Amino acid sequence: MRYFFEYFNFFTMENRELSREDIIGLIAEFKSEVRKNLAKNDFFNGKIEELSKLLGELPVSVINETPEKTRKPYPLSQWDNIIIDVIKENGKPTTSKEIYAKAMAKAVAMNIAMEEGKMKSKINQCLVKLTNRRHDLKKVRYQGRGFAYTI
């Protein structure tokens, strides 16, 4: 390993050239490292084969002992319901601009309105939750630029 570290220290030292002996030493060190890694590789491949055979011999009930956990879907909030209602009432893919305008009007009517910036942020969070996490909405390409949301 001595040559190995000297090789990397070479790049930090100014005006140092590798001699013939240094190069031969580095080659020998690198070959040694390759042999060690090949031996490790063979060892681990053997262990993988042993464990695979052991897995094949185990009864199926032992292999599938841990049941798969199912997550509850994220609950719908008032804002989620407002957004879903806006898209259903529109009856076609709806852009986020249209969703913002109609959802803000509904929020004012339901007395849950906030500042405009906070409402836009809340609507955006709900759109992400409904499309990416719950998969209640789908994003579709919309003419022009951007996406529209549909059920």
C-alpha positions, 0 to 999 in steps of 0.5 A: 500500500505504500506505493499506492499512497505515494502515487496519490501524494504525487499529485500534491507534490510539485516537480516530482516525477515517477522513477522506473522503480516507482512505476514497477512498484505501483504496478505490483501494488495495483495487481495485488489489490486486483487479486485481493478484490477478485478473491473477495468477489469469489468469496461473496459470490459463493456466499450468495449461491449458498444463501440462494440454495438455502432460500430454495429449500425453505418452505414458502410460509417462512419466506413470505412470513412478513405481510406487506404493509398497506398504507392508508390513503392520505385523507381529503381536506376541504381544499382537496374537495374544492379542487375535485369539485372544480374539475368535475364542474368544468367537465374537461381538463382544467388548467391550474390557472382556472383551478386557482380562480374557481377554488379561491372563489369557493374558498371565499364562499365557504369562509376558509379564505386566506391571503392570496399567496397562501391560498395559491400555495395551499392549492398547489400542495393539494394538486401535488397530493392529489396527483402524485400521492393519492392518484385521484387526479391525472396531469395531461399535456395541455395545448400551449404550455404546461399541464391540465388536471383531470379526474 
